[in-house]
Amino acid sequence: MKRVLFTFFIAFFLLYSNRSDADEGMWLPLLLKNQKYEQMRKMGLKLSAEEIYSVNNACLKDAVIGLMGEGANLRSFGTASFISDSGLILTNYHVILSYIERFSNEESDFLKYGYWARNRSEESLCRGLQMKQLIRMEDVTEKILEGTEALTGRERSAKIDENGKRLASLATKESGYEVRMQALFGNSQYIMNVYAVYRDIRMVAAPPFSIGKFGGNQDNYSWPRHTGDFAILRVYSNKENRPSSYSVKNVPYRPAYYLPVSLKGIKERDFVLVAGFPGSTKEYIPSFALDKIIYGENVHKVGIRKEKIEILNSAIDENPELKFRYTTKLSSVENSYLRWRGEIMGVTKMGLVNKKRVEEENFNRWVAADSDRVAKYGGVLSRMEELYKEVAVYNLAEAYFSEAGINGSEIVPFIGKFEKLAAIYARKNLDIKAANSEAKRLIGLTHQFFENWDYQVDRKMFRNVMVRYYQNMPDLFKPDAMVKYLTHYNGDAQRLSEDLFKNSIFTDKQRLIMFLESDERDVIGQIKEDPLYQLAIGYYMINVNKIMRQRAELQSRLMELNNIYISGYMEMNSKKTIYPDANNSQRFSFGRVLGAKAEDGLVYSSFTTLNGAVVKYLNNKDDHEFYLPKKMRDLIEKEDYGVYASSDGKLSVNFLTDAHTTSGSSGSPVLNSRGELVGLNFDRIWQGVASDFRYDKDISRSIAVDIRYILFILDKYSPSQYVIKELNIVKK
């Protein structure tokens, strides 16, 4: 079914580089030829511009895809790339860890032993996983702005929206493609992205957790790393090679282009190209916004995540079987926790807030030097700063709604699914058919929820995040039910949470199913008067009534000022090469294989080898995060590395590059100068994680798995021997 998505994604304060660092930026493939191609050639690139991006010929852009969940509206959470002519795709282990967890149980522990299909019949559907493949990009600025010359405010926005929908409709007519429109540089440039979306993705091969996440969260965002963070899936299509929902009749997809895999290896200072769908960056937000994000929102979110981590770790330690339920959740919680801490450290170390203040003073002096500029841009930064004081209050409230509300305790979003049923019964004339249909849907969701829900873990989570929300949010944002019940219990959140969970219908599967199956449901008495329901729905009501709309209105006013500011900044720096912040569209970044002087007296080399993994294992034998499977230890002892070893006989595991990446770049292929696959991007170093706010050529480093290590595992360790036979391996 054809679906058209029209979205203007406007990253907060999209600006462009005012620095001449050659390797900085995540570049739009459509504009790469005119913006950075010559620089890339000078650094060693051997490909033509058309071999990177072309609409008429197969090229690199066709091999690089985004991975999404259902209902994601073309926003991907990770990157993958085609590595065979039969639809094999390579991505990170951590990107699809949740699917491995879903497949796992005590009888089939894929987390412990890995997921290794031995033939195509054993490849398992990853339900809900989708792939977006870029068909083309098009600069549609003139068409979008047509007829807006004399319009302002909402009228102008409405006309832009109308033009965009018309263009999207024309682009997708009879094609089945989907469209995402994106605005750049303060609504001065519009790019149309046309995608094909595939919905039959199957698991093929993934190493055990001890390889795919070797070092666990102790090593996350750190160096040296020895992590085999990879997984292989396959995309299926109908017999016409078109997108199709899952069917036993589907066949492996035949991509227009797939990546050759190199055995040649790489060395220090070699050119590399990284392609992917990076999520979002805020490289150029003003000083006052950065200050509130880093020392306001981040500090609060780190505190919430720390409590979640402690609860989950304690639960898994007490009951190891819970790893099948909480491995992915814990990994996700810890990942953001470490990233936010790294951002705080990095911004502080760089003194970035003060640096931006100096840059803003330079802008103000430039404006003041010309009367025409004063008329257009005078005082814009000070007006933005005053307005942002209000915006920051609502941003923090939204962060608490997300972290402590809908993404806190699992019972909260589960209860939220019952609001539609409550609304049906609140109508003047009850539609019993609609009520029964909704109840039937909820029965299925209830069975699904209780399959993977732990009562005590979630009760502790509910208690802790509720207390943190209550203590840190102004009275304006506190749900009435939260105030009522905490007051009634004299602030004893422990006793309150125990009573709530003990007496609620939502924590008792049998009772809840009986209620839903009954034709005489007492929705008022058993649902709406349930204190746990009132507390859970309270989060949603506060967001709807007191956060979401007010925040959007303030952001809209701020964006109007931002557009003025960007116009001035662009005029001031009209001779500079521009690039927008990442916005989940396809991008290419480039650089070199390069180590770093991470801190005073701490120097990182470019590569790690499997020898280093052995040292970590031997030094941490009681720590499961540094466990090496026996089969791997045997291969290491024999030095059975085959053709995958370097000239010195060692096996390279991970390497560093200075290519600019961010969240969403996980799973991005790392290519050599000839466009051959040499690695798989999966992380950044702790010291440079603040590159989302300011790229630092000295410490902004990305971490990749060496493709030779991946091939070694597939060949020497994995039972999935049919996989490696599909690859186009370029020999030494």
N, C-alpha and C positions, 0 to 999 in steps of 0.2 A: 504494500500500500504506500502510495507516495505521500511524503510528509514534507512540508515546507516550514523551516524554522527561520524567523527573521529576528535577529538579535543585534543590537548595537552594543558591543562590548567596549566600554570606555574605561580603561585602566586609570586609576586616580593619578592625575598629573603626568600624562604621557609626554615626555620630552625627548630630547636627543642628546647624543654625546657632545660634551664640550671639551673632550680630551682626545688626544691623538693616538691613544693606545691601539696598535694595529689589530690586536686579537680580541678586543672588546666587542660585545654585542651579539644579539641573536637576530639574524637577518632574514627578511622575507625573501623566499626564493624568486618570487616574481621580479623583485627589484635588485637582486644580487648582482646581476650582470653589470648594471650601471653604477653600483655603489661600491662593491668590494672585490669584484672579480680580479681586477688587475693586481691588487694587493695580494690576493691569494696566489695568483700565478707567480709573483715574485718570491713568495714564501715556499713554493715548490709544487703547487697543484698542477697536475698533468691533464685534467679533464677540461673539455670545452664547457662554456656556459650552458649550452643546450644539453649536454650530458647530465647536468645537474637539474635544470628545470626546462621543460618543454611541454607544450600542449599537444603538439602533433606527433612527437616521437617518444618512445619509451625512454625513461631516464630515472635518475636517483629518486626524484620526488614520488614516483610510482611505487617504489619499494618500501617507503617509510610510512607507517600507519599509526593511528591513535587507537588505544583501547578504551572502551567506555562501558558503563553499566546501563541497564534499561532506564529510560526516561532521563538520560543525561543531557538531552538537548545539544548534542554534538560537542559536549565538553568532555574531553578524554582525561583519564587519570594517569596514563602512562603511555609509553611509546613502544613500538615493535617494528620489525622489518622482515621482509620476505627473504628467505635464504634458499629456496628451491623452486623449481618450476611446477611443483605440486602443492603449493600453498603452505609450506612450512614457514612459521614465523618465529623469530627469536626475540625474547624479552627478558626482563629481570624476574628472578625467583620471587622477590618481595612484592612485585607488582601483582602477581596472581596467587600469592600465598593463601588468600582466603578460599580459593577454589580447591587447593590441595587439602586444606583443613576440612572442607565440606565432604570431600571424598573419603577422609580418614575416619577410622574407628579402631577399636581394639583388635578386631580381626584383620583389618587391612590398614596398617599404620604407615601411610604414605609420608607422613612427616618424618618418621624414623628411618624408613628404608628408601624413600624416593618413589616417584611415580614413573614407571618405565613400561610403556607399551611395547610389545614385541612385534606387533603388526598393526595395520590400520583398523582392524576389527576391535582392538583393545583401546582405541582412542576414545576418550569420554567427553561428552558434551559438557561444556562450562555454561550452565544455564544462566541467562541474563547477560553474558559477556558479548560485547559487540565490537566491531572494528569499523573505523572511518578511514576511508582512503581518498586523498585529495585528487580530484579530477582536474581542477584548474583554479587559479586565482585570477581575479580581474579587478583592475582599478576602475571603479564606477563612480568616482567623485562627481564628475560633471553631470551624470544622469541622476544621481541622488539629489544634488543641489538644484536641479532644474526647477525653476518656478519659485525659488525661496528668496530671491534677491531682495524683495521688498517686505519680507516677513520677519517677525521676531517672536521670541518666546514660544508659547505653546503652539501657535499657528505654524511657525517654522518647523517645529518638531513633528507636528502632524503631517505636514507636507513631505518631510523627509521619510517618515514612516510609510506614507502612501507610495512614494516613489520606490522605496526599497521593496515593499511587498510586490509591486508590479514587476520589478526586475527579477525577484526571486521566483515568481510564478513563471515568467518566461524561461528562466534558466532550467527549471525542473519539469516543464511541460513535456509529457510523454516519455520522460527519461527515467523516472523513479529516483532521481538524485535528490539530495537535500542540501539546503543552503544556509550558511551563516554569514551575515553581514557584520563587519567590524569597522568601527570608527577609530581613526588614528589622529594624533596631533591635535587634540582639542576640537574634534569634529571638522577638521579641515581636509581630511582625506578618508575615503571609504573604500574598503576592499571587500569584494564578494568572493567567498570560498564555497566551491561546489564539491560535494562529497558523495561517494557511494558508500552505503552502510551495509555491512554483512553481519548476519546474526547467528550463524552456525560456526562456532569456534570450539575446537576440541583439544583436550589435554593430550600431549604426546609423551613428553619426557621432562622430568624435573628431578634434581638431585635430592638427597635427604637434607633435612634442616641443618644438620651438622656440617654440610658443605655449602648449601645455598645461603645460610646465614652464619657461617663460621665466624666466631667472635661475638655473635649476637649484638645486643645493644651496648655491651662494654666497648666494642670496637666501632660502633656507629659514629659516623662523621670524624673518624680518626685515621691516622696513618702511623705505622705501616698496617696494611690490610692484606688478608689472605682468604678472600671470600669468593666462592664460586656462585655468584648471584646471577643465575641464568635459568631459563625454562624455555621449552619449545612447545608450541601449539600448532594446530593446522586449521586453516580457513577452508570451509566447504561452501559450495555454491550449487545452483541447479545445473542441469546438463548444458545450458546455454551460457554458463559462466557468469550468471547474473546473481545478485543477492537473493537469498531465500531463507526462510525460517527453517529450523531443524527438520530434516526428513531423512529417512533411511535411503531414499533415492538420490540424495545429494552426493556430489563427487568433489574431490579436492579442487580447490580454486587454482586457476592458471594465471598467475600474475603477468602483467605486461613486462615487468622488469623485476629481477631478484638479484641479490648481492653476491658477487663472487667472494669466496672465503680464502683469506691469505694465510699461507704457512711461512711466509717470508720473515715475519716478525718485524719489530720496530725497534728504534733505538732513541737515545736522548736527542732532543731537538728535531726529530722528524716531524714533518707537517701532518696534521690530523684535521679531519672534517667531521663534525658531529651534527646529525640531522634528527629532528624530533618535533614534538609538540609541547614545548615548555609552557607551564601553567601561567603564572603571572609574576611580575616583578614590580618594584616601586623604586626604581633607580633614582628618580628625580623629584620625589615629593619634597615640598618645602621643609625647612627646619622645624617649624612648629608642629607639623603633622608627624614627622619622624619622631620627634620627642615624645608625643603622646602614644604613638604605636609601641615604641621600644620600652619606654619607662612607665607606661601605663598599661595598655592592653597585654603586651607580652609578659610583664611581671605577673599579672593576675592569671593569665592562662597557664603559665609555668606552675604556679601554685596549685591550680586545679588538677593539672595533669600529674603532678607529683603525687597527690593523694590517690588518684586512680591507679597509678603504677604500684604504689605500696599495697593497695587492696588486692590487685590482680596477682602480683608476685606472691603475696602471702597465701592467697587461695590456691594457687598452683603448687606451692611448696607443701601445703597441707594435704592436697588431693591431686596427685599427678595426672589423674584422668581428665582433669579440667583443661589440660593443654589442648585437647581436641576442640574445646569450645573457645578458648581465650588466646591462643597463640597469635592469630592475626590482629585481634583487638589490641593486645599488649604491644605488639610490634608497632602498630599505627600510633598508639598513644605515646610511646617512648620516642618515636621518630620525630613527632612534632615538638615534644618536650625538649629534646636535645637541639632541634633547629632553632626554636625560640630563644633558648639559652645562648646558643651560639651567636644569634643576631644581637642580643644584648651585649655580649662580650665584644663582638666585632665592631659594632657601632661605637661603643665606648672607647675601645682601643684606638680607633681611627680618629676619635674626636669629631665624628661626622656631623653632629648637630651644629657645632660651632663652625665647621667648614662651610656648611650650607648657609649659615647666617652671613658669612663673609661674601659668598657668591650672590646672595640676595642684596647685600649692600652695593655690590658692583652693578647689579641690575638697576637698582634705584638711582644710582649716580648717572648711569647711561640714560635713563628716562629723563632725569632732571636737566640734562644738558641740551634739550631740544623742546621748544614749546609745543610742537605738534605731537611729540611723544608723550608729553605731560598730559595733553588733552585725551590721548587714547589709553595710556597705561598708568597715569599718575595715581598713586595710592592703592593700586590693586592688591599688592601683597599685604598691606595693613588691613584692608577690608577682608581679605581671605582669612587672615589670622584671627580676627575678631569672630568671624562666623565659625571658624573651626573649633573655637572653644565650646560652642553649642554642639557641633557635630561630634566632638570627642566624647561627650557625655552619652550620646546615643550609640556611638560605636562600642563603648565599653559595655553598655547594657545589652547590645546585640551579641557581644562576645560571651557574656554570662548566660544569655538565653541559649546559645549554641552549646557551650562547654558544660554548663551545669544543668541545663534544661533538657533539650531534645537529645543531646549526645552525652548526657550524664548517666543516669540509671536507665537500663533497658526497658523498665516497666513504663516509663513516661511515653515514649513514642508508640508503644503497644497500646496503651490506654487511649492515645490520640486517635487511633484507628476506629474507636467506638463513637466518636463524635457525630459521624453521619447518622448512625442508628438513633442516637439521642435526638438529632434534629428531625428525623422522620416522625418520631413520637411526639415532638413538640408542636407539630402542625395542628391546625384546627380540625382538619379532617384527616384521620389516619388512613394512609394507603397501606393496607395489610400486605398486599402483594409485594410492594417495594420493601416493606419491613422484613418480610420473610426472605426475600432475595438478599438483602444486606446481612441478615443473620446467618444465612448459609455461607456467605463470603467470609464472615468473621469466624465461623466454626473452623474453616480451613486454616485461617491465619492463627487461630488459637492453638490448634494441633502443632503447627509449625513452630510457634513461639516456645511452647513448653518442651519441645524436643531438645532445645539447646539452652534453656534458661536455668540459672542456679539461684535459688531463693536467697541464701545467705549472702552471697557475693553481691547481688543486686540490692539487697536491703542496706548493706554497709555503704554501697556507692550512693544510693538515694539519700541516706542520712548525711554523709559527708558533703556532697555537693549542695544539698539544701542549706546546710549551715553556712557554707562559704558564700552562697548566693545571698542569704539573709544578712550576713555580717558586712558585705561589701557593696550591696546595692542601695541606692537612696530609696526612701520610702515610696517615692513615685513609682518605682519599678517592682515593688514587692507584691506578689499576688495576695489577695484578701485571705484566701484559705491558708496560706503559709503563715501570715501574721496571726490569724485566728487560732490555729492549732498549736503553734509554738508558744503563744501566750497562754493558752489553756494548759499546756504541759510545763509551764514555767521555764521554757527554754530547754527542756530535757529532750534533745533530739533523739537520743538513743531509745528512750522509752516510747516516744512518739512513733519512731520508725518501726519498732517491734509491734506495737499495737496496730498500726496501719496495715502492715503486711499480714499480721495474724488474722485480722477481721475482714480484709478486703476480698471481694469476689474475684478480683483480677489476679490474685496470687493462688487461686484454687482452681485448677484446670477442670476437675469434675463438676464443681459447682457452676462454673462459667459455661461449660458446654450444656449442662441441663437448662440453664437460663436461656441460652440462645435457641435451644431446640423446642422450648415451650411456646405454645401459641398464645399464652397469657403472660407475656413478659411484663414485669413491673419495672419499667425503665426508670421511673422517678425514684422508687424506693431502693432498687438494687444497683442502679448505675449512678444517677445524678446525685444521690445523697451519700454515696460512698466517699469517705474522706480522702482516700488515695486518689480517686478519680478527680475530686475537686482540686487537690494539690497539683496533679499532673496537668490538667486542663488549664489551671491557673497560669502556668508558664506560657502556654499558647495565647491565652487571652491578653496577657500583658504585652506580648509581642505584637499582636494584632492591633490592640487598642492604644498602646502607649509607646511603642518603639518603631515598628516598621514604617508606618505612614509618615510620622514626624521626621524620622531619619531620612527617608526618601526625599521629602520636601527640602530639608536642609541641604542634602547632597546636590539636589537640582540647582539650588541657588549658588552653592559653592562651585559647581561645574561651570556655570555661566561666567563667574569670575576667573576660573581656571582657564577657560578658553581665551579670555582677554590676555591673561598672563602668558600663556603659551605663544600667542600671536606676537607679543612683545619679545619674548625670549628667542623665537625663531628669527625675528627681524634683527635682533642684536647679534645673532650668530649665523647669519645667512650664508656664510662661506663654509660652514662646517658640514661634514657628512652626517646625516641623520639616521637614527634607527629608533623605533618605538619600543616601549617595554613589551615583554612577553605577554601574550593574551590568548594562549592555547591554540594559536594557528601554527601551521608548519613553519619551522625556522631552521636556518643553518648557522652554526657558529664554527669557528676555526681557530687553530693555534698550533702549539707544538707539544710533543712529549717533554714534560719539564717538571723537575723537582721544585722545591721551595725552601727558603729560609723562613720557617713558620713562626719562630719566636727567637728571641735573643739566645744564641747558643744551641738552637734546635733546628737542624737542617734535615730536610726530607729528600731522599734520593728518588729517582723516577720509578723504579721497579721493585717489586717484591717477588720472592720465589717460594716454592713449596717447602724449602728448607726452613723458612721462617715460621710456617704453620706448624711444623714439627716442634720447634722450640716452644711455641705457645702451648701446644698440647702437653709437652713434658713438664712445663712450668705450672700448668693449671689442671692437673689430672683429676681433681675433685670438682672441677667446674664444667658443667655440661655445655656451656657456650663455646668451649674450646676443645670439644671432643672431636677426634678424627676416627672415622669408621675403620675397622680392622682391615678391610680390603684395601682401603687407601693407604694405611700404614704399611701393608705388605708391598704395595707397588712402590712406595717411597723407599723402603728398605732395599729393594732390588734395583732401584733407580731405573725402573722400567718405563721410561718416558717416550720411547720410540722416536718418531720423526718430529715430535712436538717440543723437544728440548732445544735450548739455545746452543750456540756454538761452544759454550763453556760446559755443556752437559746438564745445566740446571733448567728447571721448568718455571717459566715466568707465570705468575698468578695475577697480579694487579699492577696497574701503572697509572701515573698522574699525567694530566694535561692541563694547559691553561685555557682551554676552550670554555667559553662562558655558558653555564648551564644553570638550571633551577629545578624546582619540583615540576614533575611532568616530563622532564628530560630522562627520567629513569627508563631504562630499556632502549635508549637511543643508540643506534649503531655508531661506532667510531671507525672512520674510514681513513685509509692512507691516501697518498697523493694521486693514486690511480683509481680511487673509488672502491678499493677492495676492503672487505671487513677485517679489521685487526683487533677490535675490542668491543665491549658493551658497557656503556656508561651506567653507573648505578649510585653514585654518591658524590659528596664534596667533603673537603677536609674542614674540621671544626673551625680553624682559624680564619677561613675564608668564606664561611657560610653567609656572612653579611653582604655577599655580592648581590643579593636581591635588592639592596639599597645603594651600593656603590661597589663596582668592580674594582679590585685592587690587583694590578698586574703582578705584584710581588707575592701575594698569598692566595689569590683566587684560583683554586685548583679543583678539578673534577677527578673522580676515581673511576677507573674502568677495569673490567675483567679482560685479561688477555685472551683472545680467541683461541690461542693454542692450548690454554688450560681447559677451555670448554671442549675442544676437540679431543683432548686427552681423556677427559671424563667420559665422553660419549663412546670413545673407542675402547679404552682399557677398563673402565669401571662399570659402564652401563650395559644392561641387557638389551637396550634398544638399538641393536646393531643396524637395523634397516634404515635408521635415520641418517647416519653419517654417509651412507651410500647415495643419498639423494643430493648431497651438497656438491656444489661446483668448487672444488678446492684447488686453489692456485699453488702449485708446488714451489719449493725454494728454487 
